[in-house]
Amino acid sequence: MKTRAAVIYAPKELLRIEELELDPPQAGEVLVKMSAVGLCHSDYHVVAGDRPVAMMPMALGHEGAGIVERVGAGVTRIKPGDHVVLQFIPSCGVCAWCRAGASYACAQAIGLSKGPQRDGTYRLRNRAGQNVGQFCMLGAFSEYVVSHQDSVCVIAPDLPLDVVCLVGCGVAGGFGAAVHRAKVTPGSSVLVIGLGGVGMNVIQGARASSAATIIAADIVEQKLAWAKQFGATHVINANKDDVVARVMEITGGIGVEFAFEAISSPATIVQAFTATAKCGTIVVIGLTPQRFDNIPISPLQLVLTQKTLMGTLYGASNPQIDIPRLLNLYKLGLLKLDELVTNTYSLDDINQGYADMLAGKNIRGVVKFD
């Protein structure tokens, strides 16, 4: 069958929208008609050349939702007609990490930047007959996606797919970073540096954890205004004020108990570390470009201040459990999702969507399919 998709052919080039040949789902796989896909910065890292992938051309996109049209042999828990959110990390259920309850570290994630499906074969081809890879084994910027069932989470059919698609990455990653990875405590103080689709959800996770002080830092005034709507108690414009100095002023010279870096810059990681109190926790969420291979943090200071510096992927969320839980919070009015979507785009306008993201115009842009 045919599908139109956004494909990257070389780093630093615009995404190309082209018609591809899509093979049917094989054993253990499903065919999903996509409804909406979030414009996550992780895909743009590939476009910018900051995140190398094993092959090109590759269909990008991973933060999506849609409706199952067909299932392959051996698929029993998913059926045609099911509404689903895609997972950018699979949940195989049998590897050491999945069996330990850490499916966010599933062994199958080794294939995220390789291109083929788990069996080593491809589902997409272009008109020249070239195999086209699928980023995160999804390639969700496409009208139709074939993926393994382990990368698909079934959700309630009454939810708006053009909003809940964000739970597949940015929402789970940000909210989970606060709730699951850092385990923010009631009454505590929190700093969030970077207010995109992940950082704004760290604020939501901190609010849900009953943090008393939530400080949000960014260089875009509009994002600072949005942050207050999501639960920030204080905001800092990093272009105008020294972030560490303002944090110390707000916290009485102590620093915050929890700091989250959601930008992907060594400088802001150091900033988060410096703004954190003794015995505090710093969580790095942003995917730092590979050209940055170290963080200038003193090991002596790490020991003397007894701080904990950690990374997180997917916010230590177990997608099959936590995606439905987050959607229940949304239904109850306890989690903002609609407000995250600041602009929508057609597939043909995807490059404009990323230009708007880089210009700081969006919390999250979403590509909507007809």
Sine and cosine of phi, psi and omega as CSV:
sin_phi,cos_phi,sin_psi,cos_psi,sin_omega,cos_omega
0.00,0.00,0.24,-0.97,-0.01,-1.00
-0.98,-0.20,0.52,-0.86,0.12,-0.99
-0.54,-0.84,0.56,-0.83,0.11,-0.99
-0.99,-0.11,0.70,-0.72,-0.10,-1.00
-0.57,-0.82,0.33,-0.94,0.09,-1.00
-0.99,-0.10,0.88,-0.48,-0.16,-0.99
-0.84,-0.54,0.68,-0.74,0.10,-1.00
-0.98,-0.18,0.77,-0.64,0.00,-1.00
-0.96,-0.28,-0.43,0.90,0.02,-1.00
-0.36,-0.93,0.54,-0.84,0.03,-1.00
-0.85,0.52,0.55,-0.84,0.04,-1.00
0.94,0.33,0.21,0.98,0.13,-0.99
-0.97,-0.24,0.42,-0.91,0.09,-1.00
-0.92,0.40,0.47,-0.88,0.11,-0.99
-0.91,0.40,0.63,-0.77,0.05,-1.00
-0.98,-0.21,0.72,-0.69,0.08,-1.00
-0.99,-0.10,0.90,-0.43,-0.05,-1.00
-0.56,-0.83,0.34,-0.94,0.01,-1.00
-1.00,0.09,0.77,-0.64,-0.01,-1.00
-0.86,-0.51,0.36,-0.93,0.15,-0.99
-1.00,0.00,0.77,-0.64,-0.03,-1.00
-0.89,-0.46,0.85,-0.53,0.04,-1.00
-0.97,0.23,0.39,-0.92,0.02,-1.00
-0.94,0.35,0.31,-0.95,0.01,-1.00
-0.90,0.43,0.68,-0.73,0.07,-1.00
-1.00,-0.03,-0.11,-0.99,-0.03,-1.00
-0.83,0.57,0.76,-0.65,0.02,-1.00
0.99,0.14,0.06,1.00,-0.08,-1.00
-0.92,-0.39,0.27,-0.96,0.02,-1.00
-0.72,-0.69,0.46,-0.89,0.11,-0.99
-0.96,-0.26,0.82,-0.57,-0.04,-1.00
-0.88,-0.47,0.78,-0.62,0.17,-0.99
-1.00,0.09,0.91,-0.42,-0.13,-0.99
-0.97,0.25,0.63,-0.78,0.08,-1.00
-0.97,-0.25,-0.65,0.76,-0.06,-1.00
-0.33,-0.94,0.48,-0.88,0.01,-1.00
-0.61,-0.80,0.75,-0.66,0.03,-1.00
-0.97,0.24,0.54,-0.84,0.04,-1.00
-1.00,0.01,0.99,0.11,-0.04,-1.00
-1.00,0.09,0.54,-0.84,-0.01,-1.00
-0.91,0.41,-0.41,0.91,-0.02,-1.00
-0.86,0.50,-0.62,0.78,0.06,-1.00
-0.92,0.40,-0.63,0.78,-0.03,-1.00
-0.93,0.38,-0.46,0.89,0.08,-1.00
-0.84,0.54,-0.58,0.81,0.05,-1.00
-0.93,0.36,-0.70,0.71,0.02,-1.00
-0.86,0.51,-0.69,0.73,-0.06,-1.00
-0.97,0.24,-0.17,0.98,-0.04,-1.00
0.99,0.12,0.18,0.98,-0.01,-1.00
-0.99,0.12,-0.32,0.95,0.01,-1.00
-0.78,-0.63,0.99,-0.14,-0.02,-1.00
-0.89,0.46,0.60,-0.80,0.12,-0.99
-0.87,-0.49,0.33,-0.94,-0.14,-0.99
-0.96,0.29,-0.34,0.94,-0.06,-1.00
-0.43,-0.90,0.37,-0.93,0.24,-0.97
-0.60,-0.80,0.54,-0.84,0.15,0.99
-0.95,0.30,0.45,-0.89,0.02,-1.00
-0.57,-0.82,0.72,-0.70,0.12,-0.99
-0.98,0.17,0.82,-0.58,-0.03,-1.00
-1.00,-0.07,0.04,-1.00,0.00,-1.00
0.97,-0.25,0.72,-0.70,-0.02,-1.00
-0.51,-0.86,-0.24,0.97,-0.11,-0.99
-0.98,-0.19,0.95,0.30,-0.20,-0.98
-0.79,-0.61,0.20,-0.98,0.07,-1.00
-0.55,-0.84,0.49,-0.87,0.00,-1.00
-0.15,-0.99,-0.33,-0.94,-0.07,-1.00
-0.81,-0.59,0.75,-0.66,-0.03,-1.00
-0.94,0.35,0.75,-0.66,0.04,-1.00
-0.96,-0.28,-0.51,0.86,-0.05,-1.00
-0.43,-0.90,0.48,-0.88,0.07,-1.00
-0.80,-0.60,0.50,-0.86,0.03,-1.00
-1.00,0.08,0.03,-1.00,0.00,-1.00
-0.87,0.50,0.63,-0.77,0.08,-1.00
0.99,0.11,-0.03,1.00,0.03,-1.00
-1.00,0.07,0.87,-0.49,-0.08,-1.00
-0.88,-0.48,-0.46,0.89,-0.09,-1.00
-1.00,-0.03,-0.10,1.00,0.00,-1.00
-0.80,-0.60,0.64,-0.77,-0.02,-1.00
-0.70,-0.71,0.36,-0.93,0.07,-1.00
-0.83,0.56,0.66,-0.75,-0.04,-1.00
0.99,-0.13,-0.28,0.96,0.03,-1.00
-0.91,0.41,0.66,-0.75,0.14,-0.99
-1.00,0.04,0.71,-0.70,-0.13,-0.99
-0.66,-0.75,0.45,-0.89,0.21,-0.98
-0.94,-0.35,0.70,-0.72,0.03,-1.00
-0.99,0.15,0.56,-0.83,0.07,-1.00
-0.96,-0.28,0.76,-0.65,0.03,-1.00
-0.98,0.18,-0.25,0.97,0.19,-0.98
-0.88,-0.48,0.79,-0.61,0.00,-1.00
-0.93,0.38,0.20,-0.98,0.15,-0.99
-0.80,-0.60,1.00,0.05,-0.09,-1.00
-0.95,0.32,-0.49,0.87,0.05,-1.00
0.99,0.13,-0.12,0.99,-0.08,-1.00
-0.84,-0.54,-0.28,0.96,0.01,-1.00
-0.95,0.30,0.18,-0.98,-0.05,-1.00
-0.86,0.50,-0.62,0.79,-0.04,-1.00
-0.96,0.29,-0.69,0.72,0.04,-1.00
-0.88,0.47,-0.67,0.74,-0.01,-1.00
-0.92,0.38,-0.39,0.92,0.04,-1.00
-1.00,0.02,0.05,1.00,0.00,-1.00
1.00,0.08,0.27,0.96,-0.02,-1.00
-0.88,-0.48,0.87,0.50,-0.05,-1.00
-0.92,0.40,-0.25,0.97,0.10,-0.99
-0.92,0.39,-0.17,0.99,0.07,-1.00
-0.90,-0.44,0.40,0.92,-0.06,-1.00
-0.75,0.66,0.68,-0.73,-0.02,-1.00
-0.87,0.49,-0.45,0.89,-0.01,-1.00
-0.94,0.35,-0.20,0.98,0.03,-1.00
-0.91,0.42,-0.15,0.99,0.04,-1.00
-0.86,0.50,-0.35,0.93,-0.05,-1.00
-1.00,-0.05,0.11,0.99,-0.14,-0.99
-0.85,0.52,-0.63,0.77,-0.07,-1.00
-0.93,-0.36,0.24,0.97,-0.07,-1.00
-1.00,0.08,-0.68,0.73,0.03,-1.00
0.85,-0.52,-0.79,0.61,-0.01,-1.00
-0.98,0.19,0.12,-0.99,0.12,-0.99
-0.97,0.24,0.02,-1.00,-0.13,-0.99
-0.88,0.47,-0.45,0.89,0.00,-1.00
-1.00,0.09,0.08,1.00,0.05,-1.00
1.00,0.05,0.01,1.00,0.01,-1.00
-0.95,-0.31,0.19,-0.98,-0.10,-0.99
-0.94,-0.35,0.47,-0.88,0.05,-1.00
-0.95,-0.32,-0.27,0.96,-0.06,-1.00
-0.90,-0.44,0.61,-0.79,0.12,-0.99
-0.65,-0.76,0.57,-0.82,0.07,-1.00
-1.00,-0.02,-0.02,-1.00,-0.08,-1.00
-0.91,0.41,-0.38,0.92,0.04,-1.00
-0.99,0.12,-0.02,1.00,-0.01,-1.00
1.00,0.05,0.06,1.00,0.04,-1.00
-0.95,0.31,0.62,-0.78,0.20,-0.98
-0.92,0.39,0.64,-0.77,0.05,-1.00
-0.89,-0.45,0.84,-0.54,-0.01,-1.00
-0.95,0.31,0.24,-0.97,0.05,-1.00
-0.85,-0.53,0.93,-0.37,0.01,-1.00
-0.87,0.50,0.72,-0.69,-0.07,-1.00
0.86,0.51,0.39,0.92,-0.06,-1.00
0.87,0.50,0.42,0.91,-0.01,-1.00
-0.83,-0.55,-0.87,0.50,-0.09,-1.00
0.87,0.49,0.81,0.58,-0.22,-0.98
-0.97,0.25,-0.22,0.98,0.10,-1.00
-0.97,0.23,0.89,0.45,-0.09,-1.00
-0.47,-0.89,0.54,-0.84,0.00,-1.00
-0.88,0.47,-0.57,0.82,0.03,-1.00
-0.73,-0.68,0.57,-0.83,0.01,-1.00
-0.75,-0.67,0.72,-0.70,0.21,-0.98
-0.96,-0.29,0.81,-0.59,-0.02,-1.00
-0.55,-0.84,0.31,-0.95,0.07,-1.00
-0.92,0.38,0.55,-0.83,-0.01,-1.00
-0.87,0.50,-0.40,0.92,0.00,-1.00
-0.94,0.33,-0.19,0.98,0.03,-1.00
-0.97,-0.24,0.34,0.94,-0.09,-1.00
-0.75,-0.67,0.76,-0.65,0.04,-1.00
-0.89,-0.45,0.86,-0.52,0.00,-1.00
-0.97,0.26,0.70,-0.72,-0.01,-1.00
-0.80,-0.61,0.14,-0.99,0.02,-1.00
-0.90,0.43,0.60,-0.80,-0.08,-1.00
-0.98,0.22,-0.11,0.99,-0.07,-1.00
-0.99,-0.11,0.20,0.98,-0.05,-1.00
-0.99,-0.16,0.58,-0.81,-0.01,-1.00
-0.96,0.29,0.92,-0.39,-0.11,-0.99
-0.91,0.42,-0.47,0.88,-0.01,-1.00
-0.96,0.27,-0.09,1.00,0.07,-1.00
-0.93,-0.36,-0.73,0.69,-0.10,-0.99
-0.95,0.30,-0.20,0.98,0.08,-1.00
-0.82,0.57,-0.51,0.86,-0.06,-1.00
-0.92,0.39,-0.35,0.94,-0.01,-1.00
-0.93,0.36,-0.36,0.93,-0.02,-1.00
-0.93,0.37,-0.27,0.96,0.02,-1.00
-0.58,-0.82,-0.98,0.21,-0.17,-0.98
-0.86,0.52,-0.66,0.75,-0.03,-1.00
-0.94,0.34,-0.78,0.63,0.01,-1.00
-0.88,0.48,-0.63,0.77,-0.03,-1.00
-0.92,0.38,-0.68,0.73,-0.02,-1.00
-0.97,0.23,-0.78,0.63,0.01,-1.00
-0.85,0.52,-0.71,0.71,-0.02,-1.00
-0.92,0.39,-0.53,0.85,0.03,-1.00
-0.85,0.53,-0.62,0.78,0.02,-1.00
-0.98,0.19,-0.71,0.70,-0.15,-0.99
-0.99,0.13,-0.71,0.70,-0.11,-0.99
-1.00,-0.09,-0.71,0.70,-0.10,-0.99
-0.98,0.19,-0.83,0.56,-0.01,-1.00
-0.99,0.15,-0.46,0.89,-0.08,-1.00
0.83,0.56,0.86,0.52,0.04,-1.00
-0.82,0.57,0.70,-0.72,-0.10,-0.99
-0.98,-0.21,0.45,-0.89,0.03,-1.00
-0.85,0.53,0.68,-0.73,0.04,-1.00
0.99,0.15,0.01,1.00,-0.09,-1.00
-0.99,0.11,0.08,-1.00,0.03,-1.00
-0.92,-0.38,0.63,-0.78,-0.13,-0.99
-0.70,-0.72,0.63,-0.78,0.15,-0.99
-0.87,-0.50,0.74,-0.67,0.08,-1.00
-0.85,-0.52,0.88,-0.47,0.03,-1.00
-0.97,-0.26,0.90,-0.44,-0.03,-1.00
0.98,-0.21,0.91,-0.41,-0.16,-0.99
-0.88,-0.47,0.80,0.60,0.13,-0.99
-1.00,-0.04,-0.44,-0.90,-0.05,-1.00
-0.91,0.41,-0.36,0.93,0.07,-1.00
-1.00,-0.01,-0.79,0.62,-0.05,-1.00
-0.84,0.54,-0.62,0.79,0.00,-1.00
-0.91,0.42,-0.49,0.87,0.02,-1.00
-0.99,0.10,-0.36,0.93,0.21,-0.98
-0.88,0.47,-0.67,0.74,0.05,-1.00
-0.85,0.52,-0.69,0.72,0.01,-1.00
-0.90,0.44,-0.63,0.78,0.04,-1.00
-0.92,0.39,-0.63,0.77,0.04,-1.00
-0.91,0.41,-0.64,0.77,0.04,-1.00
-0.90,0.43,-0.68,0.73,0.02,-1.00
-0.90,0.43,-0.44,0.90,0.03,-1.00
-1.00,0.05,0.07,1.00,0.04,-1.00
0.92,0.40,0.56,0.83,0.14,-0.99
-0.89,0.46,0.62,-0.79,-0.04,-1.00
-1.00,0.10,-0.59,0.81,-0.03,-1.00
-0.83,-0.56,0.86,-0.50,0.01,-1.00
-0.82,-0.57,0.95,-0.32,-0.05,-1.00
-0.98,-0.20,0.81,-0.59,-0.02,-1.00
-0.92,-0.40,0.75,-0.66,-0.03,-1.00
-0.82,-0.58,0.70,-0.71,0.05,-1.00
-0.30,-0.95,0.06,-1.00,0.03,-1.00
-0.96,-0.29,-0.01,1.00,-0.04,-1.00
-0.95,-0.31,0.88,-0.48,-0.05,-1.00
-0.85,0.52,-0.65,0.76,-0.02,-1.00
-0.88,0.48,-0.62,0.79,0.02,-1.00
-0.92,0.39,-0.56,0.83,0.05,-1.00
-0.91,0.41,-0.62,0.79,0.06,-1.00
-0.91,0.41,-0.67,0.74,0.05,-1.00
-0.89,0.46,-0.63,0.78,-0.05,-1.00
-0.85,0.53,-0.60,0.80,0.03,-1.00
-0.89,0.45,-0.58,0.81,0.03,-1.00
-0.92,0.39,-0.47,0.88,-0.03,-1.00
-1.00,-0.01,-0.10,0.99,0.09,-1.00
0.79,-0.61,0.01,1.00,0.03,-1.00
-0.92,0.40,0.69,-0.73,0.05,-1.00
-1.00,-0.05,-0.40,0.92,0.02,-1.00
-0.63,-0.78,0.51,-0.86,0.06,-1.00
-0.76,-0.65,0.50,-0.87,0.01,-1.00
-0.75,-0.66,0.82,-0.58,0.15,-0.99
-1.00,0.06,0.95,-0.32,-0.10,-0.99
-0.94,0.35,-0.22,0.98,0.10,-0.99
-0.99,0.17,-0.35,0.94,-0.08,-1.00
-0.94,-0.34,-0.50,0.87,-0.09,-1.00
-0.80,-0.60,0.45,-0.89,0.13,-0.99
-0.97,0.25,0.89,-0.45,-0.11,-0.99
-0.87,0.49,-0.74,0.67,-0.05,-1.00
-0.89,0.45,-0.69,0.72,0.00,-1.00
-0.88,0.47,-0.66,0.75,0.01,-1.00
-0.92,0.38,-0.63,0.78,0.04,-1.00
-0.88,0.47,-0.69,0.72,0.01,-1.00
-0.90,0.45,-0.61,0.79,0.04,-1.00
-0.90,0.44,-0.69,0.72,-0.04,-1.00
-0.93,0.37,-0.58,0.82,-0.09,-1.00
-0.99,-0.15,0.22,0.98,0.02,-1.00
0.93,0.36,0.52,0.86,0.06,-1.00
0.99,0.11,0.07,1.00,-0.07,-1.00
-1.00,-0.02,-0.65,0.76,-0.16,-0.99
0.99,-0.16,0.18,-0.98,-0.03,-1.00
-1.00,0.05,0.39,-0.92,0.05,-1.00
-0.99,0.16,-0.47,0.88,0.00,-1.00
-0.69,-0.72,0.77,-0.64,0.07,-1.00
-0.80,-0.60,0.64,-0.76,-0.03,-1.00
-0.81,-0.58,0.79,-0.61,0.04,-1.00
-0.96,-0.28,0.91,-0.43,-0.08,-1.00
-0.84,-0.55,0.59,0.81,0.00,-1.00
-0.91,-0.40,-0.71,0.70,-0.04,-1.00
1.00,-0.06,0.76,0.65,0.03,-1.00
-0.70,-0.71,0.75,-0.67,0.07,-1.00
-0.83,0.56,-0.58,0.81,-0.02,-1.00
-0.90,0.44,-0.65,0.76,-0.01,-1.00
-0.98,0.20,-0.40,0.92,0.13,-0.99
-0.91,0.41,-0.70,0.72,0.06,-1.00
-0.89,0.47,-0.65,0.76,0.04,-1.00
-0.85,0.52,-0.72,0.69,0.01,-1.00
-0.89,0.46,-0.67,0.74,0.01,-1.00
-0.88,0.47,-0.71,0.71,-0.05,-1.00
-0.93,0.37,-0.53,0.85,-0.04,-1.00
-0.99,0.14,-0.04,1.00,-0.06,-1.00
-1.00,-0.07,0.62,-0.78,-0.01,-1.00
-0.95,0.32,0.26,-0.97,0.15,-0.99
-0.80,0.60,0.62,-0.79,0.02,-1.00
0.91,0.42,0.23,0.97,0.01,-1.00
-0.99,0.12,0.05,-1.00,-0.07,-1.00
-0.84,-0.54,0.75,-0.66,0.06,-1.00
-0.90,-0.44,0.80,-0.60,-0.01,-1.00
-0.90,-0.44,0.85,-0.53,0.04,-1.00
-0.99,-0.11,0.86,-0.51,-0.05,-1.00
-0.94,-0.35,-0.61,0.79,-0.08,-1.00
-0.89,0.45,0.61,-0.79,0.05,-1.00
-0.99,0.11,0.99,-0.16,-0.07,-1.00
-0.95,0.32,0.73,-0.68,0.05,-1.00
-0.80,0.60,0.56,-0.83,-0.11,-0.99
-0.90,0.44,-0.33,0.94,0.02,-1.00
-0.92,0.40,-0.31,0.95,0.09,-1.00
-1.00,-0.08,0.95,-0.30,-0.09,-1.00
-0.93,-0.37,0.17,0.98,0.08,-1.00
-0.39,-0.92,0.32,-0.95,0.05,-1.00
-0.87,-0.49,0.82,-0.58,-0.02,-1.00
-0.98,0.22,0.95,0.31,0.04,-1.00
-0.88,-0.47,0.76,-0.65,-0.04,-1.00
-0.94,0.33,0.85,-0.53,0.09,-1.00
-0.86,0.52,-0.55,0.83,0.03,-1.00
-0.89,0.45,-0.70,0.72,0.03,-1.00
-0.90,0.43,-0.57,0.82,0.04,-1.00
-0.87,0.49,-0.66,0.75,0.00,-1.00
-0.96,0.30,-0.75,0.66,-0.08,-1.00
-0.91,0.42,-0.57,0.82,-0.01,-1.00
-1.00,0.02,-0.17,0.98,0.05,-1.00
0.83,0.56,0.58,0.81,0.03,-1.00
-0.99,0.11,0.37,-0.93,0.06,-1.00
-0.92,-0.38,0.87,-0.50,0.03,-1.00
-0.94,-0.34,0.86,-0.51,-0.08,-1.00
-0.67,-0.75,0.38,-0.92,0.13,-0.99
-0.95,-0.30,0.26,-0.97,0.07,-1.00
-0.50,-0.87,0.59,-0.80,0.09,-1.00
-0.80,-0.60,0.81,-0.59,-0.07,-1.00
0.93,0.37,0.25,0.97,0.04,-1.00
0.88,0.48,0.51,0.86,-0.04,-1.00
0.78,0.62,0.53,0.85,0.03,-1.00
-1.00,-0.05,0.65,-0.76,0.13,-0.99
-1.00,-0.07,0.97,-0.24,-0.23,-0.97
-0.81,0.59,-0.68,0.73,-0.05,-1.00
-0.90,0.43,-0.42,0.91,0.04,-1.00
-0.99,-0.11,-0.73,0.69,-0.19,-0.98
-0.99,0.14,-0.47,0.88,0.07,-1.00
-0.88,0.47,-0.77,0.64,0.07,-1.00
-0.87,0.49,-0.59,0.81,0.02,-1.00
-0.90,0.43,-0.69,0.72,0.02,-1.00
-0.89,0.45,-0.62,0.78,0.01,-1.00
-0.94,0.35,-0.50,0.87,0.12,-0.99
-0.91,0.41,-0.65,0.76,0.06,-1.00
-0.88,0.47,-0.63,0.77,0.04,-1.00
-0.88,0.47,-0.70,0.71,0.02,-1.00
-0.87,0.49,-0.58,0.82,-0.02,-1.00
-0.99,0.14,-0.04,1.00,-0.02,-1.00
0.98,0.18,0.28,0.96,-0.05,-1.00
-0.99,-0.17,-0.04,1.00,0.01,-1.00
-0.65,-0.76,0.81,-0.59,0.01,-1.00
-1.00,0.07,0.85,-0.53,0.10,-0.99
-0.88,-0.48,-0.72,0.69,-0.01,-1.00
-0.81,0.58,-0.64,0.77,-0.07,-1.00
-0.94,0.35,-0.29,0.96,0.04,-1.00
-0.96,0.29,-0.48,0.88,-0.07,-1.00
-1.00,0.09,0.98,-0.22,-0.07,-1.00
-0.99,-0.13,-0.32,0.95,0.10,-1.00
-0.41,-0.91,0.51,-0.86,0.09,-1.00
-0.87,-0.50,0.44,-0.90,-0.09,-1.00
-0.65,-0.76,0.43,-0.90,0.21,-0.98
-0.99,0.17,0.25,-0.97,0.05,-1.00
-0.86,0.51,-0.61,0.79,-0.01,-1.00
-0.91,0.42,-0.37,0.93,-0.03,-1.00
-0.98,-0.18,0.30,0.95,-0.11,-0.99
-0.88,0.47,-0.60,0.80,0.01,-1.00
-0.91,0.41,-0.56,0.83,0.10,-1.00
-0.91,0.40,-0.61,0.79,0.04,-1.00
-0.86,0.51,-0.67,0.74,0.02,-1.00
-0.95,0.30,-0.54,0.84,0.09,-1.00
-0.89,0.46,-0.65,0.76,0.04,-1.00
-0.91,0.41,-0.62,0.79,0.04,-1.00
-0.88,0.48,-0.73,0.69,-0.02,-1.00
-0.91,0.41,-0.46,0.89,0.02,-1.00
-0.99,0.12,0.00,1.00,0.04,-1.00
0.98,0.22,0.37,0.93,-0.07,-1.00
-1.00,0.08,-0.25,0.97,-0.10,-0.99
-0.81,-0.58,0.52,-0.85,0.38,-0.93
-0.97,0.23,-0.83,0.56,0.11,-0.99
-0.55,-0.83,0.81,-0.59,0.20,-0.98
-1.00,0.02,0.49,-0.87,-0.03,-1.00
-0.75,-0.66,0.75,-0.66,0.15,-0.99
-1.00,0.08,0.83,-0.56,0.01,-1.00
-0.94,-0.34,0.70,-0.71,0.07,-1.00
-0.99,-0.16,0.46,-0.89,0.02,-1.00
-0.93,0.38,0.00,0.00,0.00,0.00
